[in-house]
Every structure is written in C-alpha cells, then in structure tokens.
Amino acid sequence: MADELELMAAAAEAAGVHPTRFVLPEDHEVELNGLRFHYLDWGNRHLPHIVLLHGGSLTARTWDMAALLLRDSYHLVALDQRGHGDTDWTPNVEDDTGALMVEDTRAFLDHLGYEHFTLVGMSMGGINSFQHAAEHPERLDALVIVDVAPETMRAGIVEMEQFAQATETLDRFEDFLDRATKFNPDRSVGHLRYSLMHALRETEEGWTWKNDRRPRPKLDEEARKRQGDERASLLWECVRAIATSTLLVRGTESKILSAEHAREVVDVMEDAELVEIEGARHTVQGDKPVEFARELDAFLQRTLPRSGGAL
C-alpha cells in the first residue's frame, strides 16, 4: 500500500494537486446484468454522494486526482463501466451497445441505493448520464457533464481513435508513456505514468489497454453518418427533457466539444450553466484536476441543499 500511496503522491505533485492527505479508494465488485463490475469508493459515506462515470478507453481511476481534493466534502464512487478497467466485457461484442451501458448505469445506481446523489459523466460517461437523467430524474440532485454534447467534432474523435489503434500493443510500458507524452504534451510525465499504470495491462505479447478493443462490425460512411445522426437526435431529446440542475464543463483546448455546441446545449436546457476550463483538453478532470474540482465544488455549493465545505 505504501508503494501505491507513494506513486499517487508523486502523480499529485506532478499535477499540482495538494490534498489534505493521501488516501487510496476501496475496491468493490457487484454483479449487474450478468457481468462483474468493479468500482471505487473514496469513503466518507455520510457526505453528499457523487457517482462518477469515466470516458471511453479510460477507467474509474481517471478521477483520482480530483477525488483527492473533493473527498473531504463529498462521498465519491467511481464505476469501471462495461468493457473498461477491471469490469467484465460483454460476451458477444456485437451485442455491445450504448443502450447496455445506460441500463448498467441504472442498475448500478439502484445497487448503491442513494436517496439523493449527483451524477458526473465524462465523454462516453456523459452520454450515459444524459440519458439516465432524462429517463430517471428521481433522486438526482445535480448533473455534471464533462466535455460532450449531442453534437461533437468528428476530427477529434478520429484523432483519439488513431492514437488508440497506434498503441494497441507495445513491448514496454515506457513505450506507452512516450506515445502518451507526445499525444498530450501538456500533461506532466508523472501524472501520465500514474494514469497509464491503471489503464494498461501486461500480456504475453506486451502491454495493452485494459478496455475492450475487440473489432466491431465495420460501417460504411453512410451507415456511420446515419448512426451518428440517430444518436444525436436521441441525445437532443434527452437534453431538452432534463430538468435537473446541470453543469456542462468544457476544456478550452478540446477537439471534441466546440464552444458553439456547448453553448447550444446550455441554451436549450431548463436549468444549466457552462464553465470552460482554460488549458484543458478533452479529459478535463485529468488535464486540470485542481480547476475541475474547484468548479464542481462551486456548482454543488450553489445547487445542493446539503453540501460540504468549499475548496
């Protein structure tokens, strides 16, 4: 445990994160929809609950640096979504759809059983959060969406996909670290090392991502566009239906969510506000954990009937 705490402390120092103390989250498992799910609990269960959903190719550990700053004021729980981190993969890859993840979200929240909670979703997790908030607003006190909207920029998605494909399997951990440093030069090497330590696994062939990288059925351009249009239409319906107080967080350097699309989302929602975090890319909570934690806390201080001390 000391070694892991030392690695966490080194990553925090590199990221400019200075919590009151360093604490490792508790690992938990639960069976949902026929799969074994892994999640992290950061303790302090008497405080207001925040449930965290990571983005695609990431894990529950993407929130670690921000969680260190928030855990004195909130009870944080972070899920490894299906096919990611230490959670099981969908047995038949052709059955692996976004609808399953939305159902997983509902089942997980039912398992936790909180009467009141805040849902925070980034990218893929944000898409799932939009849908859950629209379909199940009961018990949801606040919603936080990180760098995603019904309309996203295709070029940024392609760039991330190309990075993932180029790093499918590499001989050494350091090879991954070198590629990641070049892909995101603004993130400190120490913080990237910590993030990759939780996102990769070692196999006989070398190092590879933990998330499910099995080939999906290929779509031609027309089918891909139709699928994207259908998803956007569904998400716009969700956005318009959400009455829960919502914070949309955008990184100013994001290649996924444009300022225009972010503003459009906030304008059509019943009760929403936008904050842009300077210098952050798509993974806002990793690029700027201090600023992200501060903005999240400030929003919840204004929104929740019961909240912890301000950061």
C-alpha atoms as one frame of an Amber mdcrd trajectory, in Angstrom:
protein
   0.000   0.000   0.000   2.866   2.354   0.810   4.206   1.981  -2.720   0.839
   2.801  -4.252   0.421   5.801  -1.974   3.892   6.981  -2.939   3.006   6.702
  -6.635  -0.209   8.610  -6.006   1.659  11.322  -4.106   4.229  11.640  -6.882
   1.482  11.937  -9.500  -0.328  14.530  -7.405   2.830  16.583  -7.021   3.378
  16.454 -10.778  -0.233  17.531 -11.361  -0.118  20.344  -8.804  -2.633  18.583
  -6.559  -2.186  19.128  -2.809  -4.870  17.310  -0.800  -5.126  17.366   2.977
  -3.937  13.741   2.933  -3.455  10.843   0.544  -5.985   8.027   0.732  -6.479
   5.024  -1.526 -10.054   4.268  -2.574 -11.664   0.970  -1.598 -12.174  -1.597
  -4.377 -15.627  -3.161  -4.662 -17.356  -5.587  -7.020 -21.010  -6.146  -7.850
 -22.819  -8.298 -10.413 -25.096  -6.319 -12.720 -26.819  -7.522 -15.874 -24.815
 -10.747 -15.848 -21.395  -9.062 -15.617 -18.982  -8.436 -12.750 -18.494  -4.688
 -12.262 -15.625  -3.066 -10.400 -15.954   0.289  -8.671 -14.072   2.543  -6.269
 -15.381   4.072  -3.055 -13.452   7.061  -1.676 -15.046   6.898   1.784 -16.895
   9.444   3.924 -20.286   7.897   3.184 -22.027  10.398   5.459 -21.306  13.213
   2.972 -23.298  14.092  -0.188 -22.912  11.333  -2.775 -21.254  11.836  -6.165
 -21.250   8.993  -8.719 -18.574   9.266 -11.422 -18.706   7.740 -14.934 -15.475
   7.831 -16.970 -14.991   8.299 -20.700 -14.205   5.730 -23.388 -10.842   3.918
 -23.056 -10.473   5.360 -19.536 -11.164   3.814 -16.130 -12.552   4.797 -12.752
  -9.034   5.954 -11.838  -9.273   8.909 -14.240 -10.944  10.802 -11.372  -8.240
  10.100  -8.765  -6.543  13.496  -8.642  -9.826  15.404  -8.478 -11.206  12.894
  -5.963  -8.316  13.571  -3.593  -9.405  17.215  -3.491 -13.135  16.524  -3.227
 -13.318  13.597  -0.808 -13.269  15.744   2.346 -16.533  17.363   1.231 -18.257
  14.592  -0.735 -18.649  10.829  -0.865 -17.320   9.793  -4.277 -17.969   6.495
  -6.051 -16.373   5.793  -9.442 -17.513   2.927 -11.682 -15.497   0.967 -14.244
 -18.115   0.735 -16.995 -18.545  -2.469 -19.004 -15.551  -3.321 -21.148 -13.321
  -0.915 -19.228 -10.876  -1.093 -16.339 -11.402  -4.148 -14.141 -15.027  -4.730
 -15.158 -16.063  -7.664 -17.374 -16.504  -7.359 -21.134 -19.768  -8.029 -22.969
 -19.508 -11.730 -24.005 -20.618 -11.127 -27.612 -19.028  -7.964 -28.980 -21.878
  -7.499 -31.472 -24.277  -7.078 -28.533 -22.157  -4.279 -27.044 -24.261  -1.130
 -27.439 -24.653   2.180 -25.684 -28.094   1.081 -24.523 -26.486  -1.615 -22.376
 -24.321   0.987 -20.645 -27.348   3.128 -19.878 -29.031   0.101 -18.322 -25.824
  -0.627 -16.378 -25.918   2.917 -15.009 -29.475   2.475 -13.785 -28.678  -0.905
 -12.236 -25.557   0.424 -10.517 -27.387   3.395  -9.044 -30.141   1.065  -7.827
 -27.449  -1.090  -6.219 -25.994   1.928  -4.409 -29.474   2.917  -3.264 -28.791
   6.578  -2.530 -31.867   8.712  -1.928 -30.020  11.777  -3.242 -26.902  11.976
  -5.403 -25.034  13.905  -8.081 -24.159  12.150 -11.338 -20.937  13.176 -13.106
 -20.185  11.774 -16.560 -17.288  12.488 -18.902 -17.477  11.867 -22.675 -18.926
   8.330 -23.025 -19.952   8.527 -19.373 -21.555  11.885 -20.103 -23.645  10.389
 -22.894 -24.831   7.703 -20.486 -25.511  10.366 -17.855 -27.591  12.499 -20.236
 -29.810   9.502 -20.943 -30.114   8.418 -17.327 -31.008  11.931 -16.178 -33.726
  12.203 -18.816 -35.229   8.796 -18.056 -34.741   8.620 -14.263 -34.662  12.107
 -12.717 -35.891  10.841  -9.363 -33.226  11.006  -6.619 -30.904  13.015  -8.896
 -29.971  16.307  -7.217 -27.491  17.557  -9.809 -25.914  16.547 -13.118 -22.391
  17.334 -14.328 -21.401  16.612 -17.924 -17.747  16.799 -18.935 -16.779  17.724
 -22.497 -19.501  16.056 -24.507 -22.774  17.045 -26.170 -25.189  15.615 -28.741
 -23.002  17.209 -31.436 -19.246  16.584 -31.305 -16.330  17.282 -33.625 -15.535
  14.258 -35.772 -11.882  15.219 -36.293 -11.148  14.994 -32.580 -12.782  11.589
 -32.299 -10.760  10.294 -35.255  -7.556  11.593 -33.664  -8.247   9.726 -30.432
  -9.155   6.554 -32.324  -5.914   6.748 -34.290  -3.911   7.116 -31.078  -5.631
   4.067 -29.561  -5.011   1.998 -32.705  -1.358   3.051 -32.897  -0.858   1.920
 -29.305  -2.858  -1.326 -29.473   0.021  -3.390 -28.066   3.546  -2.154 -27.319
   6.561  -4.016 -25.976   7.222  -1.892 -22.918   5.269   0.301 -20.525   7.737
   3.089 -21.265   6.786   2.898 -24.955   3.202   3.709 -23.986   4.374   6.540
 -21.776   6.430   8.011 -24.611   3.464   7.897 -27.024   1.106   9.365 -24.424
   3.518  12.208 -23.657   3.671  13.136 -27.333  -0.118  12.885 -27.691  -0.755
  15.091 -24.648   2.398  17.175 -24.074   0.629  19.491 -21.630   0.129  16.708
 -19.053   3.094  16.036 -16.751   5.001  12.783 -17.287   4.485  11.809 -13.644
   0.732  12.169 -13.901   0.601  10.315 -17.237   2.628   7.467 -15.742   0.126
   7.125 -12.902  -2.847   7.220 -15.275  -1.355   4.595 -17.605  -0.476   2.364
 -14.669  -4.211   1.911 -14.081  -5.289   1.893 -17.747  -2.885  -0.787 -19.072
  -2.324  -4.487 -18.501   0.645  -6.700 -19.311   0.143  -9.754 -21.552   2.444
 -12.295 -23.189   2.565 -10.053 -26.276   3.427  -6.899 -24.329   1.440  -4.027
 -22.841  -2.072  -3.185 -23.990  -5.144  -1.242 -22.922  -7.458  -2.742 -20.310
 -10.556  -1.718 -22.241 -12.307  -3.977 -24.743 -10.586  -3.385 -28.100 -12.195
  -6.268 -29.997 -13.103  -5.308 -33.590 -16.642  -4.016 -34.025 -18.736  -4.547
 -37.169 -17.465  -2.049 -39.742 -19.846   0.596 -41.059 -19.617   2.358 -44.381
 -19.680   6.158 -44.391 -23.430   6.363 -44.982 -24.245   3.920 -42.179 -21.819
   5.656 -39.823 -23.437   9.025 -40.538 -26.932   7.599 -40.056 -25.923   6.064
 -36.743 -24.376   9.356 -35.623 -27.468  11.322 -36.613 -29.726   8.916 -34.725
 -27.580   9.178 -31.603 -27.509  12.974 -31.812 -31.289  13.096 -32.201 -31.766
  10.848 -29.163 -29.386  12.939 -27.068 -31.065  16.202 -28.059 -34.365  14.727
 -26.864 -32.695  13.853 -23.565 -31.108  17.284 -23.193 -34.443  19.028 -23.688
 -36.163  16.705 -21.213 -33.713  17.191 -18.331 -34.972  19.458 -15.566 -32.182
  18.642 -13.094 -29.686  21.428 -12.391 -26.794  20.767 -14.771 -23.201  21.928
 -15.145 -21.522  21.430 -18.521 -17.725  21.513 -18.273 -15.661  22.128 -21.410
 -11.901  22.218 -21.880 -10.873  25.274 -23.888  -8.444  23.119 -25.901 -10.956
  20.317 -26.521 -11.052  18.848 -30.015 -14.289  17.018 -29.195 -16.684  19.673
 -27.892 -16.744  23.077 -29.567 -17.654  26.242 -27.672 -20.598  26.693 -30.045
 -22.055  23.242 -29.388 -21.532  23.609 -25.637 -23.409  26.902 -25.564 -26.207
  25.426 -27.664 -26.728  22.644 -25.114 -26.895  25.026 -22.171 -29.280  27.339
 -24.024 -31.865  24.604 -24.661 -31.734  23.049 -21.185 -34.146  24.101 -18.479
 -31.547  24.737 -15.760 -27.951  24.563 -16.968 -24.723  26.518 -16.916 -21.442
  26.264 -18.779 -17.933  26.554 -17.413 -14.820  26.408 -19.596 -11.539  25.376
 -18.007  -8.562  27.131 -19.500  -5.865  24.911 -20.972  -7.783  21.641 -20.555
  -8.251  19.249 -23.435 -10.988  16.614 -23.670 -10.081  14.819 -20.429 -10.686
  17.878 -18.291 -10.521  16.094 -14.930  -7.085  14.730 -15.791  -5.616  17.770
 -17.516  -6.721  20.297 -14.894  -7.815  18.393 -11.764  -7.490  21.360  -9.404
  -9.605  23.657 -11.555 -12.099  20.880 -12.286 -12.555  20.058  -8.597 -12.958
  23.737  -7.748 -15.646  24.307 -10.386 -17.515  21.131  -9.458 -17.499  22.073
  -5.790 -18.621  25.647  -6.514 -21.535  24.355  -8.593 -22.631  21.903  -5.913
 -22.331  24.562  -3.218 -24.886  26.577  -5.173 -27.083  23.609  -6.064 -27.251
  21.042  -3.290 -29.431  21.552  -0.222 -26.647  19.947   1.849 -23.026  20.291
   0.829 -19.542  20.181   2.251 -17.029  22.954   2.772 -15.828  24.972  -0.190
 -12.485  24.151  -1.741
